[in-house]
């Protein structure tokens, strides 16, 4: 079967089908982009239609995975610029940057990113390292999680950032003992330099996105919520890109975009959100959600906590992180956005941010499926609040495991009690919350199998000894439902996608094995054999044989 070809109909045979929480062997018929029949009727449904057959060879047939929180244009941007995401050492980063600069003498700025905080002392890189490899041109490289940037001397100079520059309210310039900027900008301070970076250009933006879309198909992901869409000259104009690609048929996935709430503006931006939503909504793309970033991240102490962070010696500090939107304003914004018919996607990482968002939702009757993303620390008192408010828990389970960023940059500064409250997925599930799984790619991989593996084991693949809060592991069935129907529910699309059910869109992922019949330690060993979107085969694993 040819990549990207759309047969009139497809018969999937020999598969074990995940149907509403259980697995059964059944053929599945796809006709005209819809699931036409499952089980005994499937062969009959295709009796008069020319069809192609896919032999699933005992693999799992599941609704296409849907990512509830992801940034494909940002991933694509890195793929077409200086991509550091495959390196895991300072030397590796510098070699890659030097090679990229040498290969691209035409680029005024060296941009890209994807470095990990855990490679640098205290998570903070310096300009001197960059100056060694690129002394003559400005360099601006955000880290993997997008909350900090590494810049060289030339970039600071061009942006006019000196020891006299005051930290913006929403961020921090890292400095040496004398107050000189050292080449690392956190959160809102990134914009001091990013404002000077020339835009990539439409063609490169679209090219990067298409690479990212194809990578997502290879991972079995067929739909997502883009957690930050913006227009105009600020950063990456991915709203225009989605609109172009949807109009010319190159956007194949189904996407909901969450428009970016500017923290320094107020309710007056809502009119523009409504106009944008109405202007860009097309065949595969809609923009009916708004993303409010309520706090930062724990590793740089900007996640909003109810109690102060600890210092390196385990003593309490004065710092409780940052609430980027004042709680009264958050409530007003929730009410005004809801009145305008827009859904809200909150970035809530610390327990105070989670509580502030839940309080805002509780004060706004009629909010439609508000999404709370990340949920690293939730105060136990707040877990039972999600279900009654229909607040969807958009979780990124890959982070719920021991690795250096967790063990060295997080746990010591949260302390034992709060560390045990991290990523309480099982508690949320037991309390009736809807879980919608996602990745936050390119912060970390968007491979659902590795993410599901971590949700179920609380360990990285290959390790089973030291789970992070093992009592918060969820069942494999709950993880798969959360990655399909849960995210479809978050996108208000659960009557059309997210299940293998007759009449639903033919968005189907076929794995090379049935992960339900193997041990949980082997979930991440599985891979995607086929990805089908709207009845079109958009990915086929190179080794798959035996097709008709």
Backbone torsions as a table, in degrees:
resi	resn	phi	psi	omega
1	UNK	NA	133.9	-173.7
2	UNK	-83.9	141.1	179.7
3	UNK	-56.2	126.9	174.0
4	UNK	80.9	0.5	179.0
5	UNK	-81.4	148.5	-179.6
6	UNK	-113.2	96.7	176.6
7	UNK	-68.9	160.4	177.1
8	UNK	-59.2	-38.6	-177.3
9	UNK	-155.0	155.2	178.5
10	UNK	-130.1	134.7	171.4
11	UNK	-109.7	118.8	177.1
12	UNK	-96.9	117.5	-179.3
13	UNK	-118.3	165.2	173.1
14	UNK	69.3	17.8	-177.8
15	UNK	-106.1	158.5	170.8
16	UNK	-102.3	116.1	-167.9
17	UNK	-98.5	130.4	176.7
18	UNK	-85.9	109.7	-177.2
19	UNK	-119.9	107.5	173.5
20	UNK	46.2	51.2	170.9
21	UNK	95.3	-6.1	175.4
22	UNK	-136.2	164.1	-175.3
23	UNK	-112.0	134.1	174.1
24	UNK	-143.9	154.0	178.1
25	UNK	-82.2	124.9	-179.3
26	UNK	-164.8	141.8	170.7
27	UNK	-73.1	154.2	179.3
28	UNK	-129.8	129.3	179.4
29	UNK	-105.5	130.1	177.2
30	UNK	-114.1	123.8	-178.8
31	UNK	-134.3	131.2	176.7
32	UNK	50.7	42.1	174.5
33	UNK	78.5	6.4	179.7
34	UNK	-123.9	160.4	171.5
35	UNK	-81.4	114.5	-171.8
36	UNK	-92.6	-33.1	-177.1
37	UNK	-163.9	153.0	177.9
38	UNK	-132.6	136.0	175.7
39	UNK	84.7	-144.4	-172.0
40	UNK	-54.6	-32.6	-176.8
41	UNK	-78.6	-13.1	-169.6
42	UNK	-62.0	-44.6	-177.8
43	UNK	-67.2	-41.1	178.8
44	UNK	-62.4	-36.9	-177.0
45	UNK	-60.7	-24.6	-176.4
46	UNK	-104.6	8.9	-174.0
47	UNK	-56.6	-35.7	-175.5
48	UNK	-107.1	3.3	-176.3
49	UNK	-111.3	129.1	174.8
50	UNK	-61.8	126.4	-176.0
51	UNK	-135.9	162.0	172.2
52	UNK	-109.3	150.5	-178.0
53	UNK	-110.4	135.9	171.2
54	UNK	-112.4	125.6	174.9
55	UNK	-91.2	111.2	-178.3
56	UNK	-75.7	-10.0	170.9
57	UNK	51.6	44.6	177.0
58	UNK	81.7	1.2	179.9
59	UNK	-78.8	169.1	-178.6
60	UNK	-86.1	129.8	174.9
61	UNK	-102.6	119.4	-173.0
62	UNK	-137.2	154.8	173.4
63	UNK	-58.0	147.4	179.7
64	UNK	-52.3	138.0	177.7
65	UNK	-65.5	145.4	178.2
66	UNK	-125.7	128.5	-175.9
67	UNK	-96.6	122.9	-172.6
68	UNK	-83.3	-5.7	-176.8
69	UNK	-162.9	104.2	-171.7
70	UNK	-155.1	159.9	-177.5
71	UNK	-132.0	73.4	-174.2
72	UNK	-64.7	-34.6	179.1
73	UNK	-66.1	-36.6	179.5
74	UNK	-68.2	-37.9	175.0
75	UNK	-62.8	-45.0	-178.7
76	UNK	-65.6	-37.8	177.6
77	UNK	-56.8	-43.8	178.5
78	UNK	-67.3	-38.2	-178.3
79	UNK	-62.5	-29.9	-179.2
80	UNK	-102.7	7.3	174.4
81	UNK	-125.4	-142.7	-175.9
82	UNK	-88.7	98.1	-171.5
83	UNK	-92.1	113.7	-179.4
84	UNK	-100.9	3.2	-168.7
85	UNK	-68.0	-20.8	-179.4
86	UNK	-88.8	-8.8	-178.3
87	UNK	-92.6	153.3	176.8
88	UNK	-140.2	39.4	172.7
89	UNK	-154.4	157.8	178.5
90	UNK	-61.6	-42.5	179.3
91	UNK	-60.5	-42.2	179.0
92	UNK	-60.6	-43.5	178.7
93	UNK	-60.1	-49.1	-174.9
94	UNK	-65.4	-39.6	177.4
95	UNK	-61.3	-44.4	-177.7
96	UNK	-65.3	-40.8	-179.3
97	UNK	-66.4	-44.0	179.8
98	UNK	-61.7	-43.8	-178.2
99	UNK	-65.5	-40.9	-179.1
100	UNK	-66.1	-43.8	-179.5
101	UNK	-61.6	-40.7	-179.9
102	UNK	-65.9	-37.1	-177.3
103	UNK	-77.8	-15.8	-175.7
104	UNK	-129.0	66.0	179.5
105	UNK	-64.6	-18.8	-176.7
106	UNK	-78.9	-16.4	-177.0
107	UNK	-79.1	123.0	178.5
108	UNK	-64.1	-38.7	-179.4
109	UNK	-119.0	145.3	170.3
110	UNK	-95.5	114.9	-178.6
111	UNK	-127.9	172.3	-177.5
112	UNK	144.4	-124.0	175.1
113	UNK	133.0	-164.0	178.3
114	UNK	105.7	16.2	177.9
115	UNK	-78.3	156.9	-179.1
116	UNK	-102.7	135.1	179.4
117	UNK	-60.2	-30.2	-173.8
118	UNK	-69.7	-6.8	177.7
119	UNK	-86.1	-10.5	-173.8
120	UNK	-116.6	148.5	176.6
121	UNK	-56.7	127.2	-177.1
122	UNK	57.2	15.4	177.9
123	UNK	78.5	13.3	-171.7
124	UNK	-121.3	111.5	175.5
125	UNK	-82.1	165.7	-177.1
126	UNK	-123.8	158.3	-178.4
127	UNK	-67.6	-29.6	-177.4
128	UNK	-59.0	-38.9	179.2
129	UNK	-60.4	-45.2	-179.1
130	UNK	-69.6	-38.2	-178.6
131	UNK	-60.0	-29.8	179.7
132	UNK	-63.8	-37.2	-176.0
133	UNK	-99.6	-28.4	176.1
134	UNK	-135.2	87.6	-179.4
135	UNK	-82.9	-23.3	-164.4
136	UNK	-101.9	-16.6	-177.6
137	UNK	-126.4	152.2	178.6
138	UNK	-69.6	143.4	178.9
139	UNK	-123.8	132.4	178.0
140	UNK	-137.0	110.2	-174.0
141	UNK	-130.3	101.0	175.2
142	UNK	-65.1	153.1	177.5
143	UNK	-81.2	178.6	-174.0
144	UNK	-57.2	-36.5	-175.7
145	UNK	-92.1	-0.8	174.9
146	UNK	73.3	9.4	-177.5
147	UNK	-101.6	-0.7	178.4
148	UNK	-152.0	157.9	179.5
149	UNK	-135.0	146.8	178.2
150	UNK	-104.8	125.3	-177.0
151	UNK	-131.8	156.5	178.2
152	UNK	-98.2	178.5	-177.0
153	UNK	-60.7	-40.4	-177.6
154	UNK	-61.9	-39.4	179.8
155	UNK	-66.0	-42.4	178.7
156	UNK	-63.8	-39.9	-178.9
157	UNK	-64.3	-49.0	-179.9
158	UNK	-61.5	-33.7	-178.6
159	UNK	-85.8	-5.3	179.8
160	UNK	70.1	28.5	179.5
161	UNK	-90.5	118.1	-178.4
162	UNK	-132.1	-175.2	178.4
163	UNK	-63.0	-20.4	-178.9
164	UNK	-87.2	-9.4	-179.8
165	UNK	-69.1	129.9	-179.2
166	UNK	-83.9	140.9	175.6
167	UNK	-59.3	134.2	173.2
168	UNK	-66.7	157.7	-177.6
169	UNK	-57.1	-37.1	-173.0
170	UNK	-95.5	15.9	-178.2
171	UNK	-163.9	-171.7	-175.3
172	UNK	-148.8	135.9	171.0
173	UNK	-92.1	119.0	177.7
174	UNK	-71.6	136.5	-174.3
175	UNK	-132.4	160.2	173.1
176	UNK	-85.4	-176.0	-175.1
177	UNK	-61.1	-24.7	-179.6
178	UNK	-90.2	0.7	179.2
179	UNK	90.3	3.2	179.3
180	UNK	-77.3	136.6	174.7
181	UNK	-59.6	133.6	-175.3
182	UNK	-100.6	-2.0	175.8
183	UNK	108.8	14.5	176.2
184	UNK	-131.9	128.2	-177.5
185	UNK	-119.3	127.9	-177.9
186	UNK	-102.3	139.2	171.5
187	UNK	50.8	-125.8	-174.8
188	UNK	-59.8	-21.5	178.7
189	UNK	-69.2	-19.3	177.2
190	UNK	-57.0	-34.3	-174.3
191	UNK	-68.8	-18.4	176.5
192	UNK	-58.2	-35.4	179.8
193	UNK	-99.2	-41.9	-173.9
194	UNK	-60.7	-26.3	178.8
195	UNK	-61.9	-20.3	-178.1
196	UNK	-96.9	-6.1	-177.6
197	UNK	-77.2	126.2	179.8
198	UNK	-67.2	146.4	179.2
199	UNK	-62.9	155.5	-176.3
200	UNK	-70.3	-30.3	-172.9
201	UNK	101.9	140.9	-173.2
202	UNK	-55.2	-44.5	-174.2
203	UNK	-63.0	-42.5	-179.1
204	UNK	-70.2	-37.6	177.2
205	UNK	-61.0	-46.7	-179.6
206	UNK	-66.3	-40.7	-180.0
207	UNK	-61.6	-42.9	178.1
208	UNK	-61.9	-43.6	180.0
209	UNK	-62.1	-43.1	-177.2
210	UNK	-64.7	-34.7	173.7
211	UNK	-63.8	-42.2	-179.8
212	UNK	-66.3	-42.2	179.3
213	UNK	-59.9	-42.9	-178.8
214	UNK	-67.2	-36.2	177.3
215	UNK	-65.1	-40.9	178.4
216	UNK	-63.7	-40.3	176.6
217	UNK	-62.0	-38.7	178.8
218	UNK	-64.2	-26.2	176.3
219	UNK	-89.3	0.5	177.8
220	UNK	85.4	13.4	-178.1
221	UNK	-93.6	125.5	-175.0
222	UNK	-115.5	-9.7	-179.0
223	UNK	-155.9	159.3	179.5
224	UNK	-163.3	167.4	166.5
225	UNK	-108.5	119.2	177.7
226	UNK	-81.2	117.0	-168.6
227	UNK	-83.5	11.6	176.5
228	UNK	-167.2	93.8	173.9
229	UNK	-111.7	134.7	-177.8
230	UNK	-136.9	162.0	176.0
231	UNK	-124.7	171.6	173.1
232	UNK	83.7	-159.9	-169.2
233	UNK	-91.4	0.3	178.9
234	UNK	-81.4	112.7	175.3
235	UNK	65.4	-135.9	-172.3
236	UNK	-97.2	121.5	-179.8
237	UNK	-83.4	75.8	-177.0
238	UNK	-81.0	-18.5	177.1
239	UNK	-63.4	-46.2	178.7
240	UNK	-65.7	-37.0	179.9
241	UNK	-63.9	-47.5	177.7
242	UNK	-57.7	-41.0	-177.3
243	UNK	-65.1	-43.1	178.4
244	UNK	-62.4	-47.5	-173.8
245	UNK	-71.7	-30.8	176.2
246	UNK	-69.8	-42.8	-177.5
247	UNK	-65.2	-36.8	-176.3
248	UNK	-97.6	10.6	172.3
249	UNK	82.8	6.8	-179.2
250	UNK	-90.1	-14.3	171.0
251	UNK	-82.8	113.2	-177.2
252	UNK	-103.2	-28.8	178.8
253	UNK	-74.4	165.9	174.4
254	UNK	-100.6	125.2	-170.3
255	UNK	-130.2	133.2	166.9
256	UNK	-106.2	129.5	178.6
257	UNK	-102.2	136.9	173.9
258	UNK	-102.1	112.7	-178.3
259	UNK	-70.6	144.9	-171.1
260	UNK	-81.3	123.1	176.7
261	UNK	-80.7	119.1	177.8
262	UNK	-77.5	118.9	-174.3
263	UNK	-61.8	-31.8	-174.7
264	UNK	-85.4	-4.7	176.0
265	UNK	-104.1	167.3	-178.4
266	UNK	-112.8	-143.8	-175.0
267	UNK	-68.7	-15.2	-177.0
268	UNK	-67.1	-12.6	-179.9
269	UNK	-82.3	-9.1	-172.9
270	UNK	-67.6	-35.8	179.0
271	UNK	-57.5	-41.0	179.6
272	UNK	-67.4	-37.1	178.4
273	UNK	-60.3	-42.9	-178.8
274	UNK	-65.1	-44.1	-180.0
275	UNK	-62.5	-42.7	178.5
276	UNK	-62.1	-46.7	-179.5
277	UNK	-55.2	-46.9	-176.4
278	UNK	-68.4	-31.9	-177.0
279	UNK	-77.4	-35.9	-170.3
280	UNK	-98.0	-16.4	-174.6
281	UNK	-64.6	124.5	-175.6
282	UNK	-133.9	-142.7	-175.2
283	UNK	-71.5	-49.6	-174.8
284	UNK	-113.1	-10.7	-173.9
285	UNK	-122.5	136.9	171.2
286	UNK	-139.5	160.0	-174.6
287	UNK	-134.2	53.6	-173.8
288	UNK	-92.6	14.6	-178.9
289	UNK	-123.2	158.3	177.6
290	UNK	-129.4	132.0	-177.7
291	UNK	-97.4	120.6	174.9
292	UNK	-110.7	118.8	179.9
293	UNK	-88.9	104.2	-173.0
294	UNK	-83.8	-28.4	177.2
295	UNK	-149.6	-172.7	-176.6
296	UNK	-102.3	-129.3	-179.3
297	UNK	-131.1	156.6	-175.1
298	UNK	-68.5	-35.9	-172.0
299	UNK	-62.3	-30.3	177.1
300	UNK	-109.2	18.7	172.7
301	UNK	62.8	31.5	176.0
302	UNK	-109.2	-5.2	172.1
303	UNK	-66.0	136.8	-174.1
304	UNK	-82.0	117.4	-175.8
305	UNK	-114.0	150.1	176.2
306	UNK	-70.4	-33.2	178.1
307	UNK	-117.9	155.0	-176.9
308	UNK	-63.5	154.9	169.8
309	UNK	-65.1	158.1	172.3
310	UNK	-92.7	159.9	172.7
311	UNK	-91.1	-178.0	-176.7
312	UNK	-60.7	-20.0	-179.4
313	UNK	-96.4	3.3	178.4
314	UNK	87.1	9.3	178.2
315	UNK	-94.8	152.8	-179.2
316	UNK	-68.7	142.5	175.5
317	UNK	-105.3	-174.6	174.9
318	UNK	-91.2	-6.1	-168.9
319	UNK	-92.7	122.0	174.4
320	UNK	-112.5	19.9	178.5
321	UNK	81.6	-169.2	-172.9
322	UNK	-124.1	129.9	165.2
323	UNK	-95.7	108.2	-173.3
324	UNK	-69.5	-30.8	177.4
325	UNK	-114.1	125.5	-178.1
326	UNK	-59.5	135.3	-171.7
327	UNK	-53.9	-37.0	177.0
328	UNK	-63.0	-41.1	178.1
329	UNK	-66.0	-37.1	180.0
330	UNK	-60.7	-42.3	179.0
331	UNK	-66.3	-44.0	177.7
332	UNK	-60.9	-43.8	-179.1
333	UNK	-63.3	-42.7	-179.9
334	UNK	-59.6	-43.6	-179.1
335	UNK	-65.9	-44.5	-176.1
336	UNK	-69.7	-39.3	178.8
337	UNK	-65.9	-41.7	179.1
338	UNK	-63.3	-42.1	179.0
339	UNK	-62.8	-30.0	-179.7
340	UNK	-84.9	1.7	178.4
341	UNK	80.3	21.2	179.8
342	UNK	-105.7	144.6	174.3
343	UNK	-88.7	162.2	-176.9
344	UNK	-122.2	134.8	178.8
345	UNK	-118.4	106.4	-177.9
346	UNK	-93.5	134.7	166.5
347	UNK	-87.6	111.7	-177.1
348	UNK	-134.9	105.5	-175.5
349	UNK	-103.7	-43.8	-178.9
350	UNK	-92.1	163.5	-174.6
351	UNK	-65.4	-29.4	178.1
352	UNK	-72.3	-40.8	178.3
353	UNK	-62.3	-41.8	178.6
354	UNK	-59.5	-46.5	-178.9
355	UNK	-64.6	-41.2	179.6
356	UNK	-61.7	-41.7	179.4
357	UNK	-67.4	-45.3	178.9
358	UNK	-61.0	-39.4	177.4
359	UNK	-61.9	-42.0	179.6
360	UNK	-64.4	-41.3	179.9
361	UNK	-65.3	-43.1	-178.5
362	UNK	-62.7	-31.3	-179.5
363	UNK	-82.5	-2.1	-174.9
364	UNK	-122.4	85.5	178.9
365	UNK	-59.9	142.7	175.1
366	UNK	88.0	6.2	174.6
367	UNK	-63.7	134.5	-177.1
368	UNK	-97.0	112.0	172.2
369	UNK	44.8	54.8	175.0
370	UNK	-60.0	144.6	-178.1
371	UNK	-110.6	131.2	171.9
372	UNK	-112.1	118.4	-172.9
373	UNK	-102.4	145.2	172.3
374	UNK	88.3	-60.5	170.4
375	UNK	49.7	51.0	-179.1
376	UNK	-69.3	-45.3	178.1
377	UNK	-127.9	123.7	175.6
378	UNK	-122.5	129.0	175.1
379	UNK	-64.1	135.2	-176.3
380	UNK	-52.7	-29.7	-179.9
381	UNK	-65.9	-20.5	-173.5
382	UNK	-95.8	-8.8	-174.3
383	UNK	-64.0	-39.5	-177.1
384	UNK	-75.0	-5.0	-177.0
385	UNK	-82.0	-21.3	-173.3
386	UNK	-62.0	-54.8	-172.1
387	UNK	-59.4	-48.8	-178.6
388	UNK	-61.8	-27.1	-179.1
389	UNK	-90.2	-1.3	-174.3
390	UNK	55.4	33.7	177.9
391	UNK	-84.5	122.0	-176.2
392	UNK	-84.4	133.0	177.6
393	UNK	-89.3	101.5	176.6
394	UNK	-86.6	104.4	-171.3
395	UNK	-110.9	147.5	177.8
396	UNK	-117.5	80.7	-167.3
397	UNK	-63.6	-18.4	-177.9
398	UNK	-56.6	-28.4	-174.5
399	UNK	-81.1	-9.2	-175.5
400	UNK	-86.7	62.0	-179.9
401	UNK	-158.4	160.5	178.4
402	UNK	-74.9	124.5	166.8
403	UNK	-155.7	176.3	-168.6
404	UNK	-61.2	-37.9	-179.0
405	UNK	-61.6	-36.7	178.2
406	UNK	-75.0	-48.7	-170.0
407	UNK	-78.2	-30.0	-176.5
408	UNK	-102.5	-32.8	-173.0
409	UNK	-106.3	-6.6	-175.4
410	UNK	-123.0	-64.5	-172.2
411	UNK	-53.5	-45.3	-177.8
412	UNK	-61.3	-26.7	-174.2
413	UNK	-95.3	-13.0	173.8
414	UNK	-92.1	-32.0	-175.2
415	UNK	85.4	167.4	-169.9
416	UNK	-63.5	-45.8	-173.9
417	UNK	-62.3	-52.9	-177.4
418	UNK	-68.5	-34.4	179.6
419	UNK	-59.7	-33.7	179.6
420	UNK	-74.4	-13.1	177.1
421	UNK	-89.0	2.4	-171.9
422	UNK	-72.9	137.5	173.2
423	UNK	48.2	61.9	-173.8
424	UNK	-83.4	62.9	-171.9
425	UNK	-65.9	-41.9	-178.2
426	UNK	-66.1	-38.7	178.6
427	UNK	-63.9	-42.2	177.5
428	UNK	-60.9	-45.2	-177.9
429	UNK	-62.5	-45.7	179.9
430	UNK	-62.4	-32.0	-179.5
431	UNK	-82.8	6.7	174.0
432	UNK	88.3	8.2	-179.9
433	UNK	-71.4	147.0	171.5
434	UNK	-80.1	123.5	175.8
435	UNK	-96.1	132.7	174.6
436	UNK	-125.1	113.1	-173.4
437	UNK	-84.2	152.6	178.7
438	UNK	-163.3	-171.5	-168.0
439	UNK	-127.4	-33.9	-168.8
440	UNK	65.2	19.9	174.1
441	UNK	-49.0	136.5	10.6
442	UNK	-91.2	15.9	175.5
443	UNK	-58.2	-42.8	174.7
444	UNK	-149.8	176.1	-172.8
445	UNK	-57.1	153.0	173.6
446	UNK	-105.4	17.6	-180.0
447	UNK	-73.0	108.0	-174.7
448	UNK	-60.0	-29.0	-176.6
449	UNK	-69.5	-39.5	176.7
450	UNK	-70.0	-35.5	-179.6
451	UNK	-69.1	-44.6	177.5
452	UNK	-63.3	-41.5	177.6
453	UNK	-53.5	-46.0	-178.5
454	UNK	-69.5	-36.7	179.0
455	UNK	-61.6	-34.0	-173.6
456	UNK	-89.4	-29.2	-175.8
457	UNK	-111.7	-20.4	-174.0
458	UNK	59.5	28.7	178.8
459	UNK	-137.9	155.0	169.9
460	UNK	-68.5	156.6	175.5
461	UNK	-53.7	141.3	177.2
462	UNK	88.5	-12.7	178.6
463	UNK	-121.0	138.7	177.4
464	UNK	-135.4	2.3	-170.0
465	UNK	-78.1	-39.0	-165.2
466	UNK	-128.1	71.1	-178.2
467	UNK	-65.6	147.8	175.2
468	UNK	-87.1	108.8	-179.7
469	UNK	55.5	58.1	-174.6
470	UNK	-55.5	-26.6	-179.6
471	UNK	-69.6	-10.4	178.5
472	UNK	-98.0	8.9	174.6
473	UNK	-65.9	145.3	176.9
474	UNK	-109.3	165.6	-179.0
475	UNK	-72.4	158.0	178.1
476	UNK	-60.9	-40.2	179.7
477	UNK	-62.3	-45.0	178.9
478	UNK	-62.8	-36.9	-179.4
479	UNK	-67.0	-43.0	-179.5
480	UNK	-68.2	-42.0	177.1
481	UNK	-61.4	-41.1	179.9
482	UNK	-65.0	-28.1	-178.6
483	UNK	-88.5	-4.6	-178.5
484	UNK	-123.8	-81.5	-177.3
485	UNK	-65.7	-36.4	-178.9
486	UNK	-61.7	-45.9	179.3
487	UNK	-72.0	-33.6	175.6
488	UNK	-62.4	-39.7	177.9
489	UNK	-63.2	-43.5	178.6
490	UNK	-58.9	-33.8	-179.0
491	UNK	-92.1	9.5	-178.6
492	UNK	54.4	40.1	-175.5
493	UNK	-127.1	16.5	-169.9
494	UNK	-74.9	-6.8	176.0
495	UNK	-91.4	-0.2	-175.8
496	UNK	-126.6	-32.8	-176.8
497	UNK	-137.2	170.9	174.2
498	UNK	97.8	-5.4	177.5
499	UNK	-140.8	153.0	166.4
500	UNK	-86.8	101.1	-177.3
501	UNK	-152.2	146.1	-177.2
502	UNK	-62.0	133.4	-179.9
503	UNK	93.8	-13.3	178.8
504	UNK	-79.5	160.6	175.9
505	UNK	-57.9	144.4	179.1
506	UNK	-81.7	63.3	173.5
507	UNK	-103.7	104.5	-168.7
508	UNK	-135.9	136.5	174.3
509	UNK	-116.0	133.9	178.4
510	UNK	-115.1	120.3	178.0
511	UNK	-87.6	160.9	-177.4
512	UNK	-77.7	-4.9	179.5
513	UNK	-157.4	168.3	177.1
514	UNK	-92.6	104.2	-176.7
515	UNK	-67.5	-16.1	179.3
516	UNK	-77.1	-20.0	-177.1
517	UNK	-99.8	0.0	178.3
518	UNK	-106.7	176.2	178.2
519	UNK	-74.5	152.1	-178.7
520	UNK	-62.1	-25.0	179.8
521	UNK	-65.5	-13.2	-175.2
522	UNK	-107.6	5.0	-175.6
523	UNK	-55.8	-45.2	-175.0
524	UNK	-72.1	-9.2	176.7
525	UNK	-76.3	-19.7	-179.2
526	UNK	-68.1	159.5	174.8
527	UNK	-142.4	170.2	-177.3
528	UNK	-88.4	128.9	177.4
529	UNK	-93.2	-42.1	179.7
530	UNK	-143.3	146.5	168.6
531	UNK	-128.1	130.1	-176.5
532	UNK	-123.4	128.3	179.1
533	UNK	-122.6	119.2	179.6
534	UNK	55.3	36.0	179.1
535	UNK	81.7	1.9	179.3
536	UNK	-104.8	131.3	176.3
537	UNK	-77.2	110.9	-176.2
538	UNK	-102.6	-14.1	175.5
539	UNK	-149.8	137.3	175.2
540	UNK	-138.8	123.7	-178.2
541	UNK	-60.6	137.8	-174.5
542	UNK	-58.5	-29.9	-174.7
543	UNK	-88.2	-6.2	-175.6
544	UNK	-66.8	128.2	178.7
545	UNK	-120.4	-174.6	171.7
546	UNK	74.9	27.7	176.7
547	UNK	-87.4	150.2	172.8
548	UNK	-74.2	NA	NA
